[in-house]
Amino acid sequence: MPEIIYVKPGEELPDIGDDQSWLFIEATDNGLFYGTGYSWKGDGEGLGYCSLPEDDVSLEAALAPATEWATEHGVPTIRVQANP
């Protein structure tokens, strides 16, 4: 299960770099959320994560699939910016 770290409003999300897996969930100005992330398959092939605000209508709706994806693909941390 990945650790969930909440980022303060206005705080910059960290630049993780190209050698680490990552997943961010960010709030939009209209109260929706979206997620982006990147990891690698066992064979080294890159694998992206992207969710759409119209699907992530709440933080809970955004976290459920993001947590599942992060767990499945070895992403240790999900960073959440709950307010834009």
FIMAR-708224 format. One record per atom (N, C-alpha, C, CB): residue number from 1; chain; residue in three letters; atom name; x, y, z. Coordinates in nm, 3 decimals. Glycine has a CB too. Example, Ala and Ser with C-alpha at 12.3 -4.5 7.8 and 13.67 -1.06 7.14 Angstrom:
BEGIN
  resi  chain  resn  name        x        y        z
     1      A   ALA     N    1.319   -0.569    0.780
     1      A   ALA    CA    1.230   -0.450    0.780
     1      A   ALA     C    1.320   -0.330    0.780
     1      A   ALA    CB    1.131   -0.447    0.905
     2      A   SER     N    1.285   -0.225    0.708
     2      A   SER    CA    1.367   -0.106    0.714
     2      A   SER     C    1.290    0.003    0.787
     2      A   SER    CB    1.408   -0.060    0.572
***
This chain:
BEGIN
  resi  chain  resn  name        x        y        z
     1      A   MET     N    0.085   -0.117    0.000
     1      A   MET    CA    0.000    0.000    0.000
     1      A   MET     C    0.089    0.124    0.000
     1      A   MET    CB   -0.096    0.000    0.122
     2      A   PRO     N    0.071    0.213   -0.095
     2      A   PRO    CA    0.155    0.332   -0.100
     2      A   PRO     C    0.123    0.430    0.013
     2      A   PRO    CB    0.138    0.402   -0.234
     3      A   GLU     N    0.223    0.506    0.052
     3      A   GLU    CA    0.205    0.613    0.150
     3      A   GLU     C    0.140    0.730    0.077
     3      A   GLU    CB    0.342    0.655    0.215
     4      A   ILE     N    0.047    0.796    0.143
     4      A   ILE    CA   -0.018    0.913    0.085
     4      A   ILE     C    0.035    1.037    0.158
     4      A   ILE    CB   -0.175    0.903    0.097
     5      A   ILE     N    0.090    1.128    0.082
     5      A   ILE    CA    0.146    1.252    0.137
     5      A   ILE     C    0.065    1.369    0.081
     5      A   ILE    CB    0.298    1.268    0.102
     6      A   TYR     N    0.015    1.452    0.169
     6      A   TYR    CA   -0.063    1.568    0.128
     6      A   TYR     C    0.029    1.688    0.113
     6      A   TYR    CB   -0.176    1.599    0.230
     7      A   VAL     N    0.018    1.754    0.000
     7      A   VAL    CA    0.098    1.872   -0.032
     7      A   VAL     C    0.012    1.995   -0.004
     7      A   VAL    CB    0.148    1.869   -0.181
     8      A   LYS     N    0.069    2.095    0.058
     8      A   LYS    CA   -0.004    2.217    0.092
     8      A   LYS     C   -0.046    2.294   -0.033
     8      A   LYS    CB    0.082    2.307    0.182
     9      A   PRO     N   -0.156    2.367   -0.025
     9      A   PRO    CA   -0.198    2.450   -0.140
     9      A   PRO     C   -0.086    2.545   -0.181
     9      A   PRO    CB   -0.326    2.529   -0.105
    10      A   GLY     N   -0.062    2.554   -0.310
    10      A   GLY    CA    0.041    2.642   -0.362
    10      A   GLY     C    0.181    2.585   -0.356
    10      A   GLY    CB    0.037    2.769   -0.290
    11      A   GLU     N    0.201    2.476   -0.281
    11      A   GLU    CA    0.333    2.414   -0.271
    11      A   GLU     C    0.360    2.338   -0.402
    11      A   GLU    CB    0.342    2.319   -0.147
    12      A   GLU     N    0.480    2.350   -0.452
    12      A   GLU    CA    0.518    2.282   -0.575
    12      A   GLU     C    0.527    2.132   -0.550
    12      A   GLU    CB    0.652    2.336   -0.629
    13      A   LEU     N    0.476    2.053   -0.644
    13      A   LEU    CA    0.496    1.909   -0.638
    13      A   LEU     C    0.641    1.881   -0.671
    13      A   LEU    CB    0.399    1.833   -0.735
    14      A   PRO     N    0.703    1.785   -0.604
    14      A   PRO    CA    0.846    1.762   -0.626
    14      A   PRO     C    0.875    1.709   -0.766
    14      A   PRO    CB    0.899    1.666   -0.522
    15      A   ASP     N    0.994    1.738   -0.813
    15      A   ASP    CA    1.043    1.682   -0.938
    15      A   ASP     C    1.111    1.550   -0.901
    15      A   ASP    CB    1.143    1.780   -1.013
    16      A   ILE     N    1.042    1.439   -0.930
    16      A   ILE    CA    1.089    1.308   -0.886
    16      A   ILE     C    1.209    1.260   -0.968
    16      A   ILE    CB    0.977    1.207   -0.894
    17      A   GLY     N    1.214    1.296   -1.093
    17      A   GLY    CA    1.324    1.251   -1.179
    17      A   GLY     C    1.281    1.133   -1.265
    17      A   GLY    CB    1.445    1.212   -1.095
    18      A   ASP     N    1.368    1.095   -1.353
    18      A   ASP    CA    1.334    0.990   -1.450
    18      A   ASP     C    1.359    0.849   -1.400
    18      A   ASP    CB    1.412    1.012   -1.574
    19      A   ASP     N    1.422    0.834   -1.286
    19      A   ASP    CA    1.457    0.700   -1.241
    19      A   ASP     C    1.367    0.648   -1.128
    19      A   ASP    CB    1.599    0.699   -1.195
    20      A   GLN     N    1.265    0.723   -1.089
    20      A   GLN    CA    1.178    0.683   -0.980
    20      A   GLN     C    1.032    0.680   -1.027
    20      A   GLN    CB    1.194    0.777   -0.860
    21      A   SER     N    0.955    0.588   -0.969
    21      A   SER    CA    0.811    0.584   -0.994
    21      A   SER     C    0.744    0.695   -0.917
    21      A   SER    CB    0.751    0.447   -0.956
    22      A   TRP     N    0.634    0.749   -0.971
    22      A   TRP    CA    0.562    0.858   -0.903
    22      A   TRP     C    0.415    0.857   -0.941
    22      A   TRP    CB    0.625    0.994   -0.937
    23      A   LEU     N    0.334    0.916   -0.855
    23      A   LEU    CA    0.193    0.937   -0.883
    23      A   LEU     C    0.146    1.060   -0.806
    23      A   LEU    CB    0.108    0.811   -0.846
    24      A   PHE     N    0.088    1.154   -0.878
    24      A   PHE    CA    0.034    1.276   -0.819
    24      A   PHE     C   -0.116    1.281   -0.843
    24      A   PHE    CB    0.103    1.402   -0.876
    25      A   ILE     N   -0.190    1.330   -0.745
    25      A   ILE    CA   -0.331    1.364   -0.762
    25      A   ILE     C   -0.343    1.512   -0.730
    25      A   ILE    CB   -0.425    1.276   -0.670
    26      A   GLU     N   -0.404    1.585   -0.823
    26      A   GLU    CA   -0.416    1.730   -0.806
    26      A   GLU     C   -0.561    1.774   -0.817
    26      A   GLU    CB   -0.330    1.804   -0.909
    27      A   ALA     N   -0.597    1.876   -0.740
    27      A   ALA    CA   -0.730    1.935   -0.747
    27      A   ALA     C   -0.737    2.035   -0.862
    27      A   ALA    CB   -0.767    2.004   -0.614
    28      A   THR     N   -0.854    2.046   -0.921
    28      A   THR    CA   -0.877    2.148   -1.023
    28      A   THR     C   -0.947    2.267   -0.957
    28      A   THR    CB   -0.964    2.091   -1.143
    29      A   ASP     N   -0.960    2.376   -1.030
    29      A   ASP    CA   -1.027    2.495   -0.976
    29      A   ASP     C   -1.176    2.474   -0.953
    29      A   ASP    CB   -1.006    2.611   -1.069
    30      A   ASN     N   -1.236    2.374   -1.018
    30      A   ASN    CA   -1.380    2.351   -1.003
    30      A   ASN     C   -1.413    2.233   -0.911
    30      A   ASN    CB   -1.442    2.328   -1.138
    31      A   GLY     N   -1.320    2.194   -0.825
    31      A   GLY    CA   -1.348    2.094   -0.723
    31      A   GLY     C   -1.332    1.949   -0.766
    31      A   GLY    CB   -1.483    2.112   -0.675
    32      A   LEU     N   -1.286    1.926   -0.888
    32      A   LEU    CA   -1.260    1.790   -0.935
    32      A   LEU     C   -1.112    1.759   -0.915
    32      A   LEU    CB   -1.301    1.773   -1.084
    33      A   PHE     N   -1.071    1.638   -0.950
    33      A   PHE    CA   -0.933    1.595   -0.932
    33      A   PHE     C   -0.887    1.524   -1.058
    33      A   PHE    CB   -0.918    1.503   -0.809
    34      A   TYR     N   -0.757    1.508   -1.071
    34      A   TYR    CA   -0.701    1.424   -1.177
    34      A   TYR     C   -0.567    1.370   -1.129
    34      A   TYR    CB   -0.684    1.505   -1.311
    35      A   GLY     N   -0.531    1.256   -1.182
    35      A   GLY    CA   -0.406    1.193   -1.143
    35      A   GLY     C   -0.315    1.171   -1.262
    35      A   GLY    CB   -0.433    1.063   -1.074
    36      A   THR     N   -0.185    1.180   -1.235
    36      A   THR    CA   -0.084    1.146   -1.334
    36      A   THR     C    0.027    1.068   -1.263
    36      A   THR    CB   -0.027    1.273   -1.403
    37      A   GLY     N    0.086    0.976   -1.336
    37      A   GLY    CA    0.192    0.898   -1.275
    37      A   GLY     C    0.274    0.823   -1.377
    37      A   GLY    CB    0.136    0.802   -1.177
    38      A   TYR     N    0.382    0.762   -1.330
    38      A   TYR    CA    0.469    0.686   -1.418
    38      A   TYR     C    0.541    0.580   -1.338
    38      A   TYR    CB    0.570    0.779   -1.489
    39      A   SER     N    0.555    0.463   -1.398
    39      A   SER    CA    0.629    0.353   -1.337
    39      A   SER     C    0.683    0.265   -1.450
    39      A   SER    CB    0.540    0.271   -1.238
    40      A   TRP     N    0.733    0.151   -1.414
    40      A   TRP    CA    0.789    0.059   -1.512
    40      A   TRP     C    0.736   -0.081   -1.488
    40      A   TRP    CB    0.943    0.059   -1.506
    41      A   LYS     N    0.718   -0.154   -1.597
    41      A   LYS    CA    0.684   -0.296   -1.589
    41      A   LYS     C    0.810   -0.372   -1.553
    41      A   LYS    CB    0.623   -0.348   -1.724
    42      A   GLY     N    0.794   -0.499   -1.519
    42      A   GLY    CA    0.908   -0.582   -1.482
    42      A   GLY     C    1.013   -0.592   -1.590
    42      A   GLY    CB    0.862   -0.718   -1.446
    43      A   ASP     N    0.973   -0.580   -1.717
    43      A   ASP    CA    1.069   -0.589   -1.828
    43      A   ASP     C    1.135   -0.455   -1.860
    43      A   ASP    CB    1.000   -0.643   -1.952
    44      A   GLY     N    1.105   -0.351   -1.781
    44      A   GLY    CA    1.166   -0.220   -1.801
    44      A   GLY     C    1.086   -0.126   -1.888
    44      A   GLY    CB    1.299   -0.237   -1.859
    45      A   GLU     N    0.976   -0.174   -1.945
    45      A   GLU    CA    0.892   -0.088   -2.028
    45      A   GLU     C    0.820    0.015   -1.941
    45      A   GLU    CB    0.789   -0.173   -2.109
    46      A   GLY     N    0.817    0.140   -1.987
    46      A   GLY    CA    0.749    0.247   -1.914
    46      A   GLY     C    0.599    0.231   -1.916
    46      A   GLY    CB    0.787    0.381   -1.972
    47      A   LEU     N    0.535    0.278   -1.811
    47      A   LEU    CA    0.390    0.265   -1.796
    47      A   LEU     C    0.336    0.392   -1.733
    47      A   LEU    CB    0.353    0.141   -1.711
    48      A   GLY     N    0.246    0.461   -1.802
    48      A   GLY    CA    0.190    0.586   -1.751
    48      A   GLY     C    0.054    0.567   -1.687
    48      A   GLY    CB    0.180    0.686   -1.862
    49      A   TYR     N    0.019    0.662   -1.599
    49      A   TYR    CA   -0.112    0.667   -1.535
    49      A   TYR     C   -0.171    0.805   -1.560
    49      A   TYR    CB   -0.102    0.637   -1.381
    50      A   CYS     N   -0.296    0.810   -1.599
    50      A   CYS    CA   -0.364    0.937   -1.620
    50      A   CYS     C   -0.513    0.917   -1.594
    50      A   CYS    CB   -0.338    0.991   -1.764
    51      A   SER     N   -0.569    1.001   -1.512
    51      A   SER    CA   -0.714    0.998   -1.490
    51      A   SER     C   -0.771    1.134   -1.529
    51      A   SER    CB   -0.748    0.963   -1.341
    52      A   LEU     N   -0.898    1.135   -1.558
    52      A   LEU    CA   -0.965    1.256   -1.603
    52      A   LEU     C   -1.049    1.319   -1.493
    52      A   LEU    CB   -1.053    1.226   -1.724
    53      A   PRO     N   -1.055    1.452   -1.487
    53      A   PRO    CA   -1.134    1.518   -1.383
    53      A   PRO     C   -1.281    1.476   -1.385
    53      A   PRO    CB   -1.125    1.667   -1.401
    54      A   GLU     N   -1.338    1.449   -1.502
    54      A   GLU    CA   -1.480    1.409   -1.504
    54      A   GLU     C   -1.502    1.271   -1.441
    54      A   GLU    CB   -1.532    1.410   -1.647
    55      A   ASP     N   -1.396    1.192   -1.427
    55      A   ASP    CA   -1.406    1.063   -1.358
    55      A   ASP     C   -1.373    1.077   -1.210
    55      A   ASP    CB   -1.312    0.961   -1.424
    56      A   ASP     N   -1.285    1.170   -1.177
    56      A   ASP    CA   -1.240    1.189   -1.038
    56      A   ASP     C   -1.316    1.306   -0.976
    56      A   ASP    CB   -1.086    1.214   -1.032
    57      A   VAL     N   -1.443    1.282   -0.947
    57      A   VAL    CA   -1.532    1.388   -0.900
    57      A   VAL     C   -1.514    1.420   -0.751
    57      A   VAL    CB   -1.675    1.350   -0.925
    58      A   SER     N   -1.435    1.339   -0.682
    58      A   SER    CA   -1.404    1.364   -0.541
    58      A   SER     C   -1.265    1.309   -0.514
    58      A   SER    CB   -1.511    1.297   -0.446
    59      A   LEU     N   -1.209    1.345   -0.402
    59      A   LEU    CA   -1.077    1.293   -0.367
    59      A   LEU     C   -1.083    1.142   -0.350
    59      A   LEU    CB   -1.025    1.360   -0.239
    60      A   GLU     N   -1.189    1.093   -0.290
    60      A   GLU    CA   -1.204    0.948   -0.273
    60      A   GLU     C   -1.211    0.877   -0.407
    60      A   GLU    CB   -1.329    0.917   -0.190
    61      A   ALA     N   -1.283    0.936   -0.503
    61      A   ALA    CA   -1.295    0.878   -0.637
    61      A   ALA     C   -1.160    0.879   -0.708
    61      A   ALA    CB   -1.399    0.953   -0.720
    62      A   ALA     N   -1.076    0.975   -0.680
    62      A   ALA    CA   -0.944    0.982   -0.741
    62      A   ALA     C   -0.846    0.886   -0.674
    62      A   ALA    CB   -0.891    1.124   -0.734
    63      A   LEU     N   -0.855    0.876   -0.541
    63      A   LEU    CA   -0.760    0.793   -0.468
    63      A   LEU     C   -0.779    0.643   -0.489
    63      A   LEU    CB   -0.770    0.823   -0.321
    64      A   ALA     N   -0.902    0.597   -0.505
    64      A   ALA    CA   -0.926    0.452   -0.516
    64      A   ALA     C   -0.850    0.389   -0.633
    64      A   ALA    CB   -1.076    0.425   -0.532
    65      A   PRO     N   -0.871    0.435   -0.757
    65      A   PRO    CA   -0.797    0.372   -0.867
    65      A   PRO     C   -0.647    0.406   -0.865
    65      A   PRO    CB   -0.856    0.416   -1.001
    66      A   ALA     N   -0.612    0.524   -0.816
    66      A   ALA    CA   -0.470    0.562   -0.808
    66      A   ALA     C   -0.396    0.470   -0.710
    66      A   ALA    CB   -0.456    0.710   -0.764
    67      A   THR     N   -0.458    0.441   -0.598
    67      A   THR    CA   -0.397    0.352   -0.499
    67      A   THR     C   -0.383    0.212   -0.555
    67      A   THR    CB   -0.479    0.350   -0.369
    68      A   GLU     N   -0.483    0.165   -0.625
    68      A   GLU    CA   -0.478    0.032   -0.687
    68      A   GLU     C   -0.363    0.027   -0.789
    68      A   GLU    CB   -0.613   -0.002   -0.755
    69      A   TRP     N   -0.353    0.128   -0.875
    69      A   TRP    CA   -0.249    0.132   -0.976
    69      A   TRP     C   -0.111    0.140   -0.912
    69      A   TRP    CB   -0.270    0.251   -1.070
    70      A   ALA     N   -0.097    0.226   -0.811
    70      A   ALA    CA    0.032    0.242   -0.743
    70      A   ALA     C    0.075    0.112   -0.675
    70      A   ALA    CB    0.024    0.355   -0.640
    71      A   THR     N   -0.017    0.044   -0.613
    71      A   THR    CA    0.013   -0.083   -0.548
    71      A   THR     C    0.057   -0.187   -0.651
    71      A   THR    CB   -0.109   -0.135   -0.469
    72      A   GLU     N   -0.016   -0.196   -0.759
    72      A   GLU    CA    0.012   -0.294   -0.864
    72      A   GLU     C    0.147   -0.269   -0.932
    72      A   GLU    CB   -0.099   -0.291   -0.967
    73      A   HIS     N    0.187   -0.142   -0.942
    73      A   HIS    CA    0.307   -0.108   -1.017
    73      A   HIS     C    0.423   -0.059   -0.931
    73      A   HIS    CB    0.274   -0.003   -1.118
    74      A   GLY     N    0.416   -0.082   -0.801
    74      A   GLY    CA    0.529   -0.055   -0.713
    74      A   GLY     C    0.560    0.091   -0.688
    74      A   GLY    CB    0.647   -0.118   -0.768
    75      A   VAL     N    0.460    0.177   -0.695
    75      A   VAL    CA    0.481    0.319   -0.665
    75      A   VAL     C    0.468    0.337   -0.514
    75      A   VAL    CB    0.378    0.411   -0.743
    76      A   PRO     N    0.573    0.379   -0.446
    76      A   PRO    CA    0.571    0.382   -0.300
    76      A   PRO     C    0.491    0.496   -0.238
    76      A   PRO    CB    0.708    0.389   -0.249
    77      A   THR     N    0.472    0.606   -0.314
    77      A   THR    CA    0.410    0.725   -0.258
    77      A   THR     C    0.314    0.789   -0.356
    77      A   THR    CB    0.516    0.825   -0.217
    78      A   ILE     N    0.198    0.830   -0.306
    78      A   ILE    CA    0.106    0.913   -0.384
    78      A   ILE     C    0.105    1.049   -0.317
    78      A   ILE    CB   -0.039    0.849   -0.391
    79      A   ARG     N    0.138    1.151   -0.395
    79      A   ARG    CA    0.132    1.288   -0.343
    79      A   ARG     C    0.000    1.351   -0.387
    79      A   ARG    CB    0.255    1.373   -0.393
    80      A   VAL     N   -0.068    1.412   -0.292
    80      A   VAL    CA   -0.200    1.468   -0.316
    80      A   VAL     C   -0.199    1.617   -0.287
    80      A   VAL    CB   -0.307    1.397   -0.231
    81      A   GLN     N   -0.243    1.695   -0.384
    81      A   GLN    CA   -0.264    1.837   -0.363
    81      A   GLN     C   -0.417    1.856   -0.367
    81      A   GLN    CB   -0.187    1.928   -0.473
    82      A   ALA     N   -0.478    1.858   -0.250
    82      A   ALA    CA   -0.623    1.857   -0.238
    82      A   ALA     C   -0.688    1.992   -0.268
    82      A   ALA    CB   -0.661    1.812   -0.100
    83      A   ASN     N   -0.609    2.097   -0.271
    83      A   ASN    CA   -0.658    2.231   -0.305
    83      A   ASN     C   -0.563    2.291   -0.407
    83      A   ASN    CB   -0.668    2.322   -0.177
    84      A   PRO     N   -0.618    2.357   -0.510
    84      A   PRO    CA   -0.531    2.413   -0.614
    84      A   PRO     C   -0.442    2.527   -0.563
    84      A   PRO    CB   -0.616    2.463   -0.729
***
